[in-house]
Amino acid sequence: MPAADLSPNLFTYSALIDGLSKNGHVEEAIALLQSLERDKKELNIEVYSVVIDGLCRVGRLEARKKLDQLSEKDLVPDVVTFNILINGICKKEMIMETDMLLVQMEK
């Protein structure tokens, strides 16, 4: 893209991360996210929601840790983010964790 003086924007990165995650390449999606963070790209809640969704789809509960890290980035999880995580945790039958998320969501 740089040859045409174009550079990817946040929407492009989000679509790449989503595509990687949904096609079983969660590690690559996380690596891209980390690269963007290192490059000090200004990421929004939608990008992190996509990563959390990818982690939940493959049953990786570190998605919960990602949610906790959002406040360090001055991002506030929205209803979509919480729904993604609650859905992922319910699939793991972790009802008490879901209850804690619902309480956190109400704050």
C-alpha positions as CSV (number, residue, x, y, z in Angstrom):
1,M,0.0,0.0,0.0
2,P,2.8,2.6,0.7
3,A,3.7,2.5,-3.1
4,A,0.3,4.2,-3.8
5,D,0.7,6.6,-0.9
6,L,-2.0,4.8,1.0
7,S,-1.8,3.4,4.5
8,P,-4.2,1.2,6.3
9,N,-6.6,2.8,8.7
10,L,-8.2,1.6,11.9
11,F,-11.1,0.0,9.9
12,T,-8.6,-1.9,7.8
13,Y,-6.7,-3.2,10.8
14,S,-9.9,-4.2,12.5
15,A,-11.0,-6.1,9.4
16,L,-7.6,-7.9,9.2
17,I,-7.7,-8.9,12.8
18,D,-11.3,-10.1,12.5
19,G,-10.5,-12.1,9.3
20,L,-7.5,-13.7,11.0
21,S,-9.5,-14.6,14.1
22,K,-12.5,-16.0,12.3
23,N,-10.2,-18.2,10.1
24,G,-8.4,-19.8,13.0
25,H,-5.4,-17.6,13.0
26,V,-5.8,-16.0,16.5
27,E,-2.1,-15.9,17.2
28,E,-1.5,-13.9,14.1
29,A,-4.4,-11.6,15.0
30,I,-2.9,-11.1,18.5
31,A,0.5,-10.5,16.9
32,L,-1.0,-7.8,14.6
33,L,-2.7,-6.2,17.6
34,Q,0.6,-6.1,19.6
35,S,2.4,-4.7,16.5
36,L,-0.2,-1.9,16.3
37,E,0.2,-1.2,20.1
38,R,4.0,-1.1,19.7
39,D,3.6,1.4,16.8
40,K,1.5,3.5,19.1
41,K,-1.6,3.3,16.8
42,E,-4.6,4.7,18.5
43,L,-6.9,1.7,18.8
44,N,-10.5,1.8,19.8
45,I,-12.9,-0.6,21.7
46,E,-14.0,-2.2,18.4
47,V,-10.5,-3.5,17.6
48,Y,-10.2,-5.0,21.1
49,S,-13.7,-6.5,20.9
50,V,-12.7,-8.3,17.7
51,V,-9.6,-9.7,19.4
52,I,-11.7,-10.8,22.4
53,D,-14.2,-12.4,20.1
54,G,-11.5,-14.3,18.3
55,L,-10.1,-15.6,21.7
56,C,-13.6,-16.6,22.8
57,R,-14.2,-18.5,19.6
58,V,-11.3,-20.8,20.2
59,G,-12.1,-21.1,23.9
60,R,-9.1,-19.1,25.2
61,L,-10.2,-17.4,28.4
62,E,-7.4,-14.9,28.3
63,A,-10.1,-12.9,26.6
64,R,-11.1,-12.0,30.2
65,K,-7.7,-10.5,30.8
66,K,-7.9,-8.4,27.7
67,L,-11.1,-6.9,29.1
68,D,-9.3,-6.0,32.3
69,Q,-6.5,-4.4,30.4
70,L,-8.8,-2.0,28.6
71,S,-9.0,0.4,31.5
72,E,-5.2,0.7,31.3
73,K,-5.7,2.0,27.7
74,D,-8.4,4.4,28.8
75,L,-11.0,2.4,26.9
76,V,-14.4,1.5,28.3
77,P,-15.9,-1.8,27.2
78,D,-19.3,-1.4,25.6
79,V,-22.3,-3.7,25.5
80,V,-20.9,-5.5,22.4
81,T,-17.7,-6.3,24.2
82,F,-19.4,-7.6,27.3
83,N,-21.8,-9.7,25.2
84,I,-18.9,-11.3,23.3
85,L,-17.2,-12.2,26.5
86,I,-20.3,-13.4,28.3
87,N,-21.2,-15.6,25.3
88,G,-17.6,-17.1,25.3
89,I,-17.7,-17.7,29.1
90,C,-21.2,-19.3,29.0
91,K,-19.9,-21.7,26.4
92,K,-17.3,-22.8,28.9
93,E,-20.1,-23.1,31.5
94,M,-18.5,-20.7,33.9
95,I,-21.7,-19.2,35.3
96,M,-20.1,-17.5,38.3
97,E,-17.7,-15.7,36.0
98,T,-20.6,-14.6,33.9
99,D,-22.4,-13.2,37.0
100,M,-19.2,-11.2,37.8
101,L,-19.2,-9.8,34.3
102,L,-22.8,-8.7,34.6
103,V,-22.1,-6.9,37.8
104,Q,-19.0,-5.2,36.1
105,M,-21.2,-4.3,33.1
106,E,-23.7,-2.5,35.3
107,K,-21.0,-0.2,36.7
